[in-house]
């Protein structure tokens, strides 16, 4: 009878440990999904501002239609990738596709800003200035939301890889996910030093 009680206690402790690990993995997964939801909101705001910017700039950039077309094509691609990633933010492939699409959009916007520098009337337009300022503010919000998401993903991935969590993660299909990598053109440029 004594060994039966000890056996039951060991089984109960193992079951409780399994439940604790499972619940921790669920909590971490939900944290990074919530982090993605915050990114999703900010990306939606960014994507909604871009058509307004392009429409306002059309009158000034009559000879730069290809630049405006590039921005809209990159935006449409980013919207598609965003919607796809929002369906399953735990799918690393979808997150990487979103990162690539957003990087292309950032490059297209940088090209737009470079072209806009050649049009003083465009830069002086209040609507354009306001939209550019809102886009810049949104970029900052995306950066903060991305950092929170990436921190959540890192915690989740670390937890699911640790022993014995990895056994439970494998048993209950807690898949590894990817961080959202967005390229900042400013971060890639070599700093200029003048003496």
MODELLER restraints for C-alpha pairs under 7 A, 6 or more apart:
rsr = mdl.restraints
at = mdl.atoms
rsr.add(forms.Gaussian(group=physical.xy_distance, feature=features.Distance(at['CA:21:A'], at['CA:165:A']), mean=6.29, stdev=0.5))
rsr.add(forms.Gaussian(group=physical.xy_distance, feature=features.Distance(at['CA:22:A'], at['CA:168:A']), mean=6.87, stdev=0.5))
rsr.add(forms.Gaussian(group=physical.xy_distance, feature=features.Distance(at['CA:25:A'], at['CA:156:A']), mean=6.77, stdev=0.5))
rsr.add(forms.Gaussian(group=physical.xy_distance, feature=features.Distance(at['CA:25:A'], at['CA:160:A']), mean=6.85, stdev=0.5))
rsr.add(forms.Gaussian(group=physical.xy_distance, feature=features.Distance(at['CA:28:A'], at['CA:152:A']), mean=6.79, stdev=0.5))
rsr.add(forms.Gaussian(group=physical.xy_distance, feature=features.Distance(at['CA:28:A'], at['CA:155:A']), mean=6.97, stdev=0.5))
rsr.add(forms.Gaussian(group=physical.xy_distance, feature=features.Distance(at['CA:28:A'], at['CA:156:A']), mean=5.15, stdev=0.5))
rsr.add(forms.Gaussian(group=physical.xy_distance, feature=features.Distance(at['CA:29:A'], at['CA:156:A']), mean=6.15, stdev=0.5))
rsr.add(forms.Gaussian(group=physical.xy_distance, feature=features.Distance(at['CA:31:A'], at['CA:152:A']), mean=6.00, stdev=0.5))
rsr.add(forms.Gaussian(group=physical.xy_distance, feature=features.Distance(at['CA:32:A'], at['CA:149:A']), mean=5.28, stdev=0.5))
rsr.add(forms.Gaussian(group=physical.xy_distance, feature=features.Distance(at['CA:32:A'], at['CA:152:A']), mean=4.53, stdev=0.5))
rsr.add(forms.Gaussian(group=physical.xy_distance, feature=features.Distance(at['CA:32:A'], at['CA:153:A']), mean=5.48, stdev=0.5))
rsr.add(forms.Gaussian(group=physical.xy_distance, feature=features.Distance(at['CA:33:A'], at['CA:89:A']), mean=6.14, stdev=0.5))
rsr.add(forms.Gaussian(group=physical.xy_distance, feature=features.Distance(at['CA:35:A'], at['CA:145:A']), mean=6.49, stdev=0.5))
rsr.add(forms.Gaussian(group=physical.xy_distance, feature=features.Distance(at['CA:35:A'], at['CA:148:A']), mean=5.86, stdev=0.5))
rsr.add(forms.Gaussian(group=physical.xy_distance, feature=features.Distance(at['CA:35:A'], at['CA:149:A']), mean=4.25, stdev=0.5))
rsr.add(forms.Gaussian(group=physical.xy_distance, feature=features.Distance(at['CA:36:A'], at['CA:89:A']), mean=6.60, stdev=0.5))
rsr.add(forms.Gaussian(group=physical.xy_distance, feature=features.Distance(at['CA:36:A'], at['CA:149:A']), mean=5.69, stdev=0.5))
rsr.add(forms.Gaussian(group=physical.xy_distance, feature=features.Distance(at['CA:38:A'], at['CA:145:A']), mean=5.79, stdev=0.5))
rsr.add(forms.Gaussian(group=physical.xy_distance, feature=features.Distance(at['CA:39:A'], at['CA:142:A']), mean=5.80, stdev=0.5))
rsr.add(forms.Gaussian(group=physical.xy_distance, feature=features.Distance(at['CA:39:A'], at['CA:145:A']), mean=5.17, stdev=0.5))
rsr.add(forms.Gaussian(group=physical.xy_distance, feature=features.Distance(at['CA:39:A'], at['CA:146:A']), mean=6.08, stdev=0.5))
rsr.add(forms.Gaussian(group=physical.xy_distance, feature=features.Distance(at['CA:42:A'], at['CA:138:A']), mean=6.40, stdev=0.5))
rsr.add(forms.Gaussian(group=physical.xy_distance, feature=features.Distance(at['CA:42:A'], at['CA:141:A']), mean=6.54, stdev=0.5))
rsr.add(forms.Gaussian(group=physical.xy_distance, feature=features.Distance(at['CA:42:A'], at['CA:142:A']), mean=5.63, stdev=0.5))
rsr.add(forms.Gaussian(group=physical.xy_distance, feature=features.Distance(at['CA:43:A'], at['CA:142:A']), mean=6.78, stdev=0.5))
rsr.add(forms.Gaussian(group=physical.xy_distance, feature=features.Distance(at['CA:46:A'], at['CA:135:A']), mean=6.21, stdev=0.5))
rsr.add(forms.Gaussian(group=physical.xy_distance, feature=features.Distance(at['CA:46:A'], at['CA:138:A']), mean=6.18, stdev=0.5))
rsr.add(forms.Gaussian(group=physical.xy_distance, feature=features.Distance(at['CA:47:A'], at['CA:75:A']), mean=6.40, stdev=0.5))
rsr.add(forms.Gaussian(group=physical.xy_distance, feature=features.Distance(at['CA:47:A'], at['CA:79:A']), mean=6.88, stdev=0.5))
rsr.add(forms.Gaussian(group=physical.xy_distance, feature=features.Distance(at['CA:49:A'], at['CA:131:A']), mean=6.91, stdev=0.5))
rsr.add(forms.Gaussian(group=physical.xy_distance, feature=features.Distance(at['CA:49:A'], at['CA:135:A']), mean=6.91, stdev=0.5))
rsr.add(forms.Gaussian(group=physical.xy_distance, feature=features.Distance(at['CA:53:A'], at['CA:128:A']), mean=6.36, stdev=0.5))
rsr.add(forms.Gaussian(group=physical.xy_distance, feature=features.Distance(at['CA:53:A'], at['CA:131:A']), mean=6.08, stdev=0.5))
rsr.add(forms.Gaussian(group=physical.xy_distance, feature=features.Distance(at['CA:54:A'], at['CA:68:A']), mean=6.18, stdev=0.5))
rsr.add(forms.Gaussian(group=physical.xy_distance, feature=features.Distance(at['CA:56:A'], at['CA:128:A']), mean=6.56, stdev=0.5))
rsr.add(forms.Gaussian(group=physical.xy_distance, feature=features.Distance(at['CA:57:A'], at['CA:122:A']), mean=6.86, stdev=0.5))
rsr.add(forms.Gaussian(group=physical.xy_distance, feature=features.Distance(at['CA:60:A'], at['CA:122:A']), mean=6.01, stdev=0.5))
rsr.add(forms.Gaussian(group=physical.xy_distance, feature=features.Distance(at['CA:67:A'], at['CA:112:A']), mean=6.16, stdev=0.5))
rsr.add(forms.Gaussian(group=physical.xy_distance, feature=features.Distance(at['CA:70:A'], at['CA:108:A']), mean=6.21, stdev=0.5))
rsr.add(forms.Gaussian(group=physical.xy_distance, feature=features.Distance(at['CA:71:A'], at['CA:105:A']), mean=6.55, stdev=0.5))
rsr.add(forms.Gaussian(group=physical.xy_distance, feature=features.Distance(at['CA:71:A'], at['CA:108:A']), mean=5.12, stdev=0.5))
rsr.add(forms.Gaussian(group=physical.xy_distance, feature=features.Distance(at['CA:71:A'], at['CA:109:A']), mean=6.19, stdev=0.5))
rsr.add(forms.Gaussian(group=physical.xy_distance, feature=features.Distance(at['CA:74:A'], at['CA:101:A']), mean=6.97, stdev=0.5))
rsr.add(forms.Gaussian(group=physical.xy_distance, feature=features.Distance(at['CA:74:A'], at['CA:104:A']), mean=6.11, stdev=0.5))
rsr.add(forms.Gaussian(group=physical.xy_distance, feature=features.Distance(at['CA:74:A'], at['CA:105:A']), mean=4.80, stdev=0.5))
rsr.add(forms.Gaussian(group=physical.xy_distance, feature=features.Distance(at['CA:74:A'], at['CA:108:A']), mean=6.87, stdev=0.5))
rsr.add(forms.Gaussian(group=physical.xy_distance, feature=features.Distance(at['CA:75:A'], at['CA:105:A']), mean=5.81, stdev=0.5))
rsr.add(forms.Gaussian(group=physical.xy_distance, feature=features.Distance(at['CA:77:A'], at['CA:101:A']), mean=6.16, stdev=0.5))
rsr.add(forms.Gaussian(group=physical.xy_distance, feature=features.Distance(at['CA:78:A'], at['CA:98:A']), mean=6.52, stdev=0.5))
rsr.add(forms.Gaussian(group=physical.xy_distance, feature=features.Distance(at['CA:78:A'], at['CA:101:A']), mean=4.81, stdev=0.5))
rsr.add(forms.Gaussian(group=physical.xy_distance, feature=features.Distance(at['CA:78:A'], at['CA:102:A']), mean=5.56, stdev=0.5))
rsr.add(forms.Gaussian(group=physical.xy_distance, feature=features.Distance(at['CA:78:A'], at['CA:105:A']), mean=6.92, stdev=0.5))
rsr.add(forms.Gaussian(group=physical.xy_distance, feature=features.Distance(at['CA:81:A'], at['CA:97:A']), mean=6.36, stdev=0.5))
rsr.add(forms.Gaussian(group=physical.xy_distance, feature=features.Distance(at['CA:81:A'], at['CA:98:A']), mean=4.87, stdev=0.5))
rsr.add(forms.Gaussian(group=physical.xy_distance, feature=features.Distance(at['CA:81:A'], at['CA:101:A']), mean=6.74, stdev=0.5))
rsr.add(forms.Gaussian(group=physical.xy_distance, feature=features.Distance(at['CA:82:A'], at['CA:98:A']), mean=5.85, stdev=0.5))
rsr.add(forms.Gaussian(group=physical.xy_distance, feature=features.Distance(at['CA:84:A'], at['CA:94:A']), mean=6.66, stdev=0.5))
rsr.add(forms.Gaussian(group=physical.xy_distance, feature=features.Distance(at['CA:85:A'], at['CA:94:A']), mean=5.02, stdev=0.5))
rsr.add(forms.Gaussian(group=physical.xy_distance, feature=features.Distance(at['CA:85:A'], at['CA:95:A']), mean=5.76, stdev=0.5))
rsr.add(forms.Gaussian(group=physical.xy_distance, feature=features.Distance(at['CA:85:A'], at['CA:98:A']), mean=6.74, stdev=0.5))
rsr.add(forms.Gaussian(group=physical.xy_distance, feature=features.Distance(at['CA:89:A'], at['CA:95:A']), mean=6.65, stdev=0.5))
rsr.add(forms.Gaussian(group=physical.xy_distance, feature=features.Distance(at['CA:90:A'], at['CA:177:A']), mean=5.25, stdev=0.5))
rsr.add(forms.Gaussian(group=physical.xy_distance, feature=features.Distance(at['CA:91:A'], at['CA:177:A']), mean=5.84, stdev=0.5))
rsr.add(forms.Gaussian(group=physical.xy_distance, feature=features.Distance(at['CA:92:A'], at['CA:177:A']), mean=4.56, stdev=0.5))
rsr.add(forms.Gaussian(group=physical.xy_distance, feature=features.Distance(at['CA:92:A'], at['CA:178:A']), mean=4.44, stdev=0.5))
rsr.add(forms.Gaussian(group=physical.xy_distance, feature=features.Distance(at['CA:95:A'], at['CA:178:A']), mean=6.51, stdev=0.5))
rsr.add(forms.Gaussian(group=physical.xy_distance, feature=features.Distance(at['CA:95:A'], at['CA:180:A']), mean=5.99, stdev=0.5))
rsr.add(forms.Gaussian(group=physical.xy_distance, feature=features.Distance(at['CA:96:A'], at['CA:180:A']), mean=6.51, stdev=0.5))
rsr.add(forms.Gaussian(group=physical.xy_distance, feature=features.Distance(at['CA:99:A'], at['CA:180:A']), mean=5.80, stdev=0.5))
rsr.add(forms.Gaussian(group=physical.xy_distance, feature=features.Distance(at['CA:99:A'], at['CA:181:A']), mean=5.52, stdev=0.5))
rsr.add(forms.Gaussian(group=physical.xy_distance, feature=features.Distance(at['CA:99:A'], at['CA:182:A']), mean=5.46, stdev=0.5))
rsr.add(forms.Gaussian(group=physical.xy_distance, feature=features.Distance(at['CA:102:A'], at['CA:182:A']), mean=6.81, stdev=0.5))
rsr.add(forms.Gaussian(group=physical.xy_distance, feature=features.Distance(at['CA:103:A'], at['CA:182:A']), mean=5.89, stdev=0.5))
rsr.add(forms.Gaussian(group=physical.xy_distance, feature=features.Distance(at['CA:103:A'], at['CA:183:A']), mean=5.70, stdev=0.5))
rsr.add(forms.Gaussian(group=physical.xy_distance, feature=features.Distance(at['CA:116:A'], at['CA:122:A']), mean=6.57, stdev=0.5))
rsr.add(forms.Gaussian(group=physical.xy_distance, feature=features.Distance(at['CA:116:A'], at['CA:123:A']), mean=6.63, stdev=0.5))
rsr.add(forms.Gaussian(group=physical.xy_distance, feature=features.Distance(at['CA:117:A'], at['CA:123:A']), mean=6.96, stdev=0.5))
rsr.add(forms.Gaussian(group=physical.xy_distance, feature=features.Distance(at['CA:122:A'], at['CA:128:A']), mean=6.93, stdev=0.5))
rsr.add(forms.Gaussian(group=physical.xy_distance, feature=features.Distance(at['CA:123:A'], at['CA:129:A']), mean=6.61, stdev=0.5))
rsr.add(forms.Gaussian(group=physical.xy_distance, feature=features.Distance(at['CA:146:A'], at['CA:180:A']), mean=6.72, stdev=0.5))
rsr.add(forms.Gaussian(group=physical.xy_distance, feature=features.Distance(at['CA:150:A'], at['CA:179:A']), mean=5.09, stdev=0.5))
rsr.add(forms.Gaussian(group=physical.xy_distance, feature=features.Distance(at['CA:150:A'], at['CA:180:A']), mean=6.50, stdev=0.5))
rsr.add(forms.Gaussian(group=physical.xy_distance, feature=features.Distance(at['CA:153:A'], at['CA:177:A']), mean=6.82, stdev=0.5))
rsr.add(forms.Gaussian(group=physical.xy_distance, feature=features.Distance(at['CA:153:A'], at['CA:178:A']), mean=7.00, stdev=0.5))
rsr.add(forms.Gaussian(group=physical.xy_distance, feature=features.Distance(at['CA:153:A'], at['CA:179:A']), mean=6.23, stdev=0.5))
rsr.add(forms.Gaussian(group=physical.xy_distance, feature=features.Distance(at['CA:157:A'], at['CA:176:A']), mean=5.95, stdev=0.5))
rsr.add(forms.Gaussian(group=physical.xy_distance, feature=features.Distance(at['CA:159:A'], at['CA:165:A']), mean=6.62, stdev=0.5))
rsr.add(forms.Gaussian(group=physical.xy_distance, feature=features.Distance(at['CA:160:A'], at['CA:166:A']), mean=5.09, stdev=0.5))
rsr.add(forms.Gaussian(group=physical.xy_distance, feature=features.Distance(at['CA:160:A'], at['CA:169:A']), mean=5.75, stdev=0.5))
